[in-house]
Amino acid sequence: MDYRAEIIRLKEKLPVTVAGHFYQRDDVFELADITGDSLELARKCQADNNPWVVFCGVGFMGQSVKIIAPEKRVLMPKLAECSMARMIDASYFDESVEYMVKHGIKKEDILPITYINSDALIKAKVGEMGGIVCTSSNAYKIIEKGLESGKKILFVPDRCLGQNFANTMGLKSCVIGEGECDPKEADIICFNGFCAVHQLFTVDDIKFYRQRYPNILVAVHPECDPSVVKEADFAGSTSQIIKYVNSLDENQKVVVGTEYNLVNRMREKNTYVLSATKPECPTMNETTVEDLYKVLKSIEDNQPINEIFVEEDVAKYAKLALDRMLEVK
């Protein structure tokens, strides 16, 4: 079967929008109607007029669309789960709050901020405490907004993102469970989660490329370890990295530290991947063209599969946290 041709036929027939994250495989990404990073796709899906969304990405992304646009039917070709999102559950979140309380911070003086790479239940707990969601592209603005409250920030689940933005803003951070972490002495208290893909990039990789190409520029994602971000020339979200690389002269060599599929779709000339191994997200790469066809066909057959549902009470508070993010310009 020619899955590509069938997908095009089904998209023309059905009132559906296919969303594709930057980290998707090329053959899937090329069939998406809207593309982007987490923040872009959240905004675009919310504004889209079609009643059906097929989201090519990982679970928390489909949940986020369903939460901010509950009237939409959201399906996923593959119910893939982000490994970082799975690192924190309700009990770990509660334990992190309790850790801060035991170290002399009142619960009402804690402002939780969760990276969008988290389950709806974590977003709900954050929303219920007056907290907010952020992405890698707007984390600086969100943290800056959060600091206006005068509260201590509990940042979950990505320790690297929290630490890197703290460093950028001249703030003190610590990681729960990593060395001495006194919440009274830090501005941002981070949960000890991380992205396995972005942990592949090292300072030694940067040194290798700088030795091989003395004038090369280094661009990395802020999910990388702080030591890597410190040595880079630029750090930003997927969209920000694309904009940065595209702004360079075509003869300027640049090495990029983020997911392989994104880097591979950048300009062909003078762009390298900051890793000796292929930094490919296994869960993002689970979705195939066949999976995309099957989920679209299920809509045509009136037997939708892999539909995303979020419990009403969870959606209520998660939406508060997501709406607070979307209100920050």
C-alpha positions in Angstrom: 0.0 0.0 0.0 1.1 3.5 -0.8 0.7 5.0 2.8 1.8 8.4 1.7 -0.8 8.7 -1.0 -3.5 7.4 1.3 -2.6 9.8 4.0 -2.9 12.7 1.5 -6.3 11.4 0.4 -7.5 11.1 4.0 -6.3 14.6 4.9 -8.1 16.1 2.0 -11.3 14.2 2.9 -11.4 14.6 6.7 -11.7 17.7 8.9 -8.4 16.9 10.5 -5.1 18.7 11.2 -1.9 16.7 11.5 0.6 18.2 13.9 4.2 17.2 13.8 7.0 18.0 16.3 10.4 18.9 15.0 11.9 15.6 16.4 9.7 13.4 14.2 11.1 11.2 11.5 11.4 13.0 8.1 8.8 10.9 6.3 6.2 11.7 9.1 7.3 15.3 9.6 6.8 16.0 5.8 3.1 15.0 6.0 2.2 17.3 8.9 0.0 20.3 8.3 1.5 22.3 11.2 5.0 21.8 12.6 7.0 23.3 15.5 8.3 22.9 19.0 6.0 22.3 22.0 5.0 26.0 22.4 4.3 26.6 18.7 2.2 23.5 18.4 0.2 24.2 21.5 -0.7 27.6 20.1 -1.3 26.5 16.6 -3.5 23.6 17.6 -5.6 25.8 19.9 -6.2 28.3 17.1 -6.9 25.6 14.4 -10.5 25.3 13.2 -10.6 21.6 12.5 -12.4 19.4 15.1 -9.9 16.6 14.8 -6.1 16.8 15.7 -3.7 14.0 14.9 -0.6 14.7 16.9 2.7 13.1 15.9 4.8 13.5 19.0 4.8 12.1 22.5 2.0 11.7 25.1 2.2 14.9 27.1 1.9 16.9 23.8 -1.4 15.3 22.9 -2.6 15.8 26.5 -1.7 19.5 26.4 -3.8 20.1 23.2 -6.7 18.3 24.7 -6.5 20.3 27.9 -6.3 23.8 26.2 -8.8 22.8 23.5 -11.2 20.3 25.2 -13.7 20.5 22.3 -11.2 18.9 19.9 -10.8 15.1 19.4 -7.1 14.5 19.8 -5.6 11.2 18.5 -2.0 10.1 18.3 -0.5 7.7 15.7 1.6 6.2 18.5 1.0 6.5 22.3 4.7 7.2 22.9 5.8 8.4 26.3 8.6 10.9 26.9 11.2 9.4 29.3 11.7 12.7 31.1 8.0 13.1 31.7 7.9 9.6 33.2 10.7 10.5 35.7 8.2 12.5 37.9 4.8 11.3 39.1 2.4 12.6 41.7 4.2 11.1 44.7 7.6 12.5 43.6 6.1 15.9 43.1 4.6 15.8 46.6 7.9 14.6 48.1 9.7 17.5 46.4 7.2 20.0 47.9 7.6 18.3 51.3 11.4 18.5 51.0 11.2 22.2 50.7 8.7 22.4 53.6 11.0 20.4 55.8 13.8 22.8 55.0 11.9 25.8 56.3 9.9 27.0 53.2 6.2 27.3 53.8 4.0 25.6 51.1 2.3 28.8 50.3 5.7 30.4 49.6 6.5 27.8 46.9 5.7 28.5 43.2 6.0 25.4 41.1 6.9 25.7 37.5 6.8 22.6 35.3 8.4 22.1 32.0 5.8 21.1 29.4 7.5 17.7 29.2 5.4 16.4 32.0 2.2 14.4 32.5 -1.2 16.2 32.8 -1.4 15.2 36.5 1.8 17.1 37.3 0.5 20.1 35.4 -2.6 19.8 37.5 -0.7 19.8 40.8 1.3 22.8 39.6 -1.8 24.6 38.5 -3.6 23.9 41.9 -0.6 25.5 43.7 -0.8 28.6 41.6 2.0 27.5 39.3 2.7 27.6 35.6 3.9 25.6 32.7 6.9 26.6 30.6 8.7 25.4 27.4 12.4 25.7 26.5 11.5 28.7 24.3 9.7 30.7 27.0 11.2 29.5 30.3 13.2 32.7 30.8 10.0 34.8 30.6 8.1 32.4 32.8 10.8 32.2 35.5 11.1 36.0 35.4 7.4 36.3 35.9 7.5 33.7 38.7 10.2 35.6 40.6 7.9 38.6 40.8 5.8 36.7 43.3 8.7 36.7 45.7 8.3 32.9 46.2 10.8 30.1 45.9 10.6 28.3 42.6 10.3 24.5 42.5 11.2 23.6 38.9 10.2 20.2 37.6 11.2 17.8 36.0 14.3 18.9 34.1 17.2 19.8 36.4 19.3 21.0 33.4 16.7 23.5 32.1 16.2 24.9 35.6 19.9 25.2 36.3 20.7 26.7 32.9 18.1 29.4 33.1 19.2 30.1 36.7 22.8 30.6 35.5 21.6 32.8 32.6 19.7 35.0 35.0 22.4 35.2 37.7 20.4 33.2 40.1 21.3 30.4 42.5 19.9 26.9 42.0 20.2 23.5 43.6 19.0 20.0 42.7 17.1 17.9 45.2 19.0 14.7 45.8 22.3 16.0 44.3 24.8 17.2 46.9 23.7 19.8 49.5 20.4 21.4 48.4 19.2 24.0 50.8 16.1 25.7 49.5 16.6 28.7 51.7 19.9 29.4 49.9 18.7 28.9 46.3 16.3 30.8 44.1 15.3 27.8 41.9 15.1 24.3 43.4 15.2 21.7 40.7 13.8 18.1 40.6 16.4 15.6 39.5 15.1 14.7 36.0 16.7 15.0 32.6 16.5 14.3 28.9 18.5 11.2 28.0 19.1 12.4 24.5 20.6 15.7 25.5 22.7 14.1 28.1 24.7 12.5 25.2 26.4 15.8 24.4 29.6 16.5 26.4 32.2 19.2 26.8 34.7 16.8 25.1 32.5 16.8 22.0 32.7 20.6 21.9 36.5 20.5 22.3 36.7 17.9 19.5 34.9 20.1 17.0 36.7 23.3 18.1 40.1 21.6 17.6 39.0 20.2 14.2 37.3 23.5 13.0 38.9 26.4 15.0 36.2 29.0 13.9 33.2 26.7 14.4 30.1 27.9 16.3 28.4 25.6 18.9 24.6 25.8 19.3 22.9 23.6 22.0 19.5 23.0 23.6 19.1 24.1 27.3 18.2 20.5 28.2 22.0 19.8 27.9 24.1 19.7 31.0 25.1 23.2 32.3 28.8 22.4 31.6 27.9 22.0 27.9 25.7 25.1 27.7 28.5 27.1 29.4 30.9 26.2 26.6 28.4 26.8 23.8 28.1 30.0 21.7 24.3 29.7 21.7 21.7 27.9 23.7 18.0 27.9 22.8 14.8 25.9 22.0 14.4 23.9 18.8 12.8 26.9 17.1 15.4 29.3 18.4 18.2 27.0 17.2 16.7 26.8 13.8 16.5 30.7 13.6 20.1 31.0 14.9 21.5 28.6 12.3 19.5 30.1 9.5 20.9 33.5 10.4 24.5 32.4 9.9 26.4 32.9 6.7 26.3 29.6 4.7 30.1 29.3 4.9 30.0 29.5 8.7 30.5 26.1 10.2 28.1 25.2 13.1 27.7 22.1 15.3 24.4 21.5 16.9 23.6 19.7 20.1 20.0 18.5 19.9 17.9 15.7 18.5 19.2 14.2 15.2 16.1 14.5 13.1 16.0 18.3 13.6 19.7 18.8 12.9 19.5 16.6 9.8 16.8 18.8 8.3 18.9 22.0 8.7 21.0 23.4 6.0 23.1 20.8 4.3 26.3 22.8 4.2 28.6 23.3 7.2 26.2 21.9 9.8 27.3 19.1 12.1 25.8 17.0 14.9 27.5 17.4 18.3 27.9 13.7 19.1 29.9 10.7 18.1 26.7 8.6 18.2 23.3 9.4 16.6 21.3 11.4 19.2 17.9 10.1 18.2 15.0 10.3 20.6 13.6 6.7 20.7 10.1 7.7 21.7 9.7 10.5 19.1 10.9 8.0 16.5 8.3 5.4 17.3 5.7 7.0 15.0 5.8 5.7 11.5 3.9 6.6 8.3 1.9 3.4 8.6 0.9 4.5 12.1 -0.2 7.9 10.8 -2.3 6.2 8.0 -4.0 3.8 10.5 -5.1 6.6 12.8 -6.4 8.7 10.0 -8.2 5.7 8.5 -9.8 5.0 12.0 -11.4 8.5 11.7 -12.7 7.7 8.3 -14.1 4.4 9.6 -15.7 6.1 12.5 -13.7 3.9 14.9 -11.1 6.3 16.2 -8.0 4.8 17.9 -5.4 6.2 20.4 -7.7 9.0 21.4 -6.4 11.2 24.2 -8.6 11.7 27.3 -7.9 13.7 30.4 -10.0 13.4 33.6 -12.1 16.5 34.2 -10.6 17.5 37.6 -7.0 17.0 36.2 -7.8 19.0 33.1 -9.3 21.8 35.2 -6.1 22.6 37.1 -3.7 21.6 34.3 -5.5 24.1 32.1 -4.9 26.8 34.7 -1.2 26.2 34.5 -1.2 26.0 30.7 -3.3 29.1 30.3 -1.0 31.1 32.6 1.9 30.1 30.3 0.0 31.1 27.1 -0.9 34.5 28.7 2.8 35.4 29.0 4.0 37.2 25.9 
